């Protein structure tokens, strides 16, 4: 199993890496929360072991950012903070388990085995591609044919949602819920105006459109038009 350890204490970090490698796991590490976030979003890990108190970005902030980015690999928090409310904060941030220091290695191994049985998470690449269009979730950048396309935050989220559902028809209601968190129809041209702006930025200078209007249904993104 590929495991990422995010721990700023070098002795604890080296100890965990040694023990987990003896168990047959492939292990890498980061020594602060920001580096851990970048590593977790840049590569495929089956599980993360994250210290609660980290420099640059604490464990809560790191895991919250991962979950917001749509990454759902299992996470075990390691911490010296043992109060119930602190454990609850960790679980609410998106952690799957909580282990208070000091702990025996066998307990960590058992928790890893338990989570691996419970979770069928598959790694998600930060890069989405359709033809010559690329969207990078990590850098929040979009390019087409190597040319940078500058999108506003909501435009980026809308394009990301369409690309996550490439080849499928996405309805107006689905986009309102996923991008704006609207669970009602505001009876405005909100979706249509954002699609129009994305098209203007994305298709200018290219011979074909990538976002296709499916009459009476919604929109679909792909290399070939729909009907």
N, C-alpha and C positions, 0 to 999 in steps of 0.2 A: 504494500500500500504506500502511495506517495503522501507524505505528511510534511506540512510546514510548521515549524516551531517559531513562534514570535516571543522572544524572551530577552530582556536586557541584562540579566545577570549572567555573566559569561560562564561561571561554574555550573549553574543550574542548566543553562543551555547546552553546554558540552556533555553534562551528565545525561540529560534527556536524549540527546542525539546518539550517544553511545549505547544506552539501554535499548532504544527503539531499533537501532541498526542490528543489535544482537538478536532482536525478535524477527528480523528479516524485512523490516520496513525500509523504504527509500526515503531519506530524511534530508531536508534543507532547512535553513534558518534565516531569520532576520532579527536585528537587535533593537528596533524601535517600531512603533505602530505605523508610521508613514511608509517605511520600507516594507513592512509586512503587508500593508494594503496593496502596494504596487506589485509585490511578488504574487499575492493571492489572485490578483486580477490579470496578471500577465501569463500565468502558467496553470497547468491542470493539477490540482491537488484533491485527493480523496478525503482529506481531513486536515483541520487546523487545530493546533494547540497554542493558546494565546494567553499570555500573562495579562492580568487585569490592569496593573499599573505599569505603563510604558511611557518613555519619552516621546516627544513630538506629536504623538496621537495616542491617547489611551486605548485600552482594549475595547471599552464600550463604543467609543467613536469609530474604531476600525471595523468592528463587526456590524455596527449600524450602517456604515458606508457600503460594506459588502452586500448586505441584504437589500439595500436601496438600489444597488446595481444589478440585482437579480441573481446573485450568486448564493447558492443554498447548500454548499458543502457543510458537513457536520463540523461544529466548533466546540472544543472543550476549553473552558476558562480555567487557568491556574492562578490562584491568588492566596495571599495571606489574610485577605479580608473575609472573615467567616460569619458576619452577622447575616441574619435572614434577609433583611431588606437589601443588603448588598448583593446577595445571591439572586434575589428577585430582579434587581436592576439588570444583572447580567443576562438572565434568561429572557427578560423582556427586550433586551437589545438584539436578541437573535441567537444567543448561545444555546447549545443543545444539552450541555452538561457542565457541572461546576465541581472542581476538585480543590480543596483547601490545603495549602502547604502547612506543615510537611505531610508527605504522603508516601506510601510504599509503592514501588514500581509495579507490583502485581495488581494494585488497584487501578492504576492508570491503564495497564494492559487490558484489564477486564472491561473498563469503560470504553476503550477503543473498540474491542470486539463487539460489545453490545451495540454501540452506535453503528458500526459497519453492518450489522445484521438488520438493524431497524431502518437504515437509510439506503435508498436506491438512487442517490443523487448522481447525476452525470455532469462532468465538468462542462462549463459554458465558456466558449472563447469570447474575449472582449471584442473580437473583430467580426463584423457582419459584411458579407460581400454578395452583390448581385451584378454580374457582368463586370463593367468597369467602375461600378460604384462601391465604395468602401466606407463603412462607418466604424469608428473605433470608440468603444464605450469608455475606455480608460483615459484617453487623451481628449475625449469629447470632440473629435474632429471628423470631418466628412470630406472625401475626395472623390472626384469622378475623372477618369482618364488621367490621374495624377494631378489634377487641378483642385486646389482647396476651395471648398464651398462653405461660406460662413452662414451658419444658421443661428437663430435665436434659440433660447433654451426650449421653449414649447415646440418650435419647429423641429428641433433635434429629437425631442421625445416622440413626436408624431412619426417622423421618418423611421426612428428606431423601432417603434411598434409595428409599422408596416413591414419593415425588413424582417422582424422576428416572425411574421406571418406570411413570408414570401410565397407567392403562388396561390394564396387563399384570398377569398373575398372578405374584406373587413367592412362591416357596416358602420354607419355614422354613430349609432348608439354605442358600439364597441369602442370606437375611438374616444368618444366623450367620456366614457367610464375609465378607460385606461390612461388617458393623457391628462384630462381635466378633473377626474374624479367626480364627474357629474352623473348622478343616478336619476336624472330627469332630462328632458329635452328642453333647452333654453329657448328654442324656437328662434335661433339666430343662424347666421351663415358662418359661425365660428370655424367649423371644420373646413368648409369649402374655401374660406379665405386663406386659411393656413396651407391647405393643399395647393392653392393657386400660387402662393408665395414660394413654397418649396419647389414647385415646378419651374417657376421663373428663374430661380437660382441654379437649379440642378440641370435643366435641359438646354439652357442657352448655349449655343455653339455646338450642340450635338444633333445628330440626324434622327434620333429616335427618343421617344418619351419612355420613361420607366414606370411611372404611376399611371394606371389606366382606370378610367371611370367605367364602372359596370352599371349600366342604366337600371335604375329601380332597385339596386342592391347596395352599392357602396363603391369601394376602391380595391384595386389589387396591384401590387408591385411585382414586376418581373420583366424579363427580356421580351416577351411576346404579348401583344395586346389581347384583351378579352372582349366580350360582347355583352 
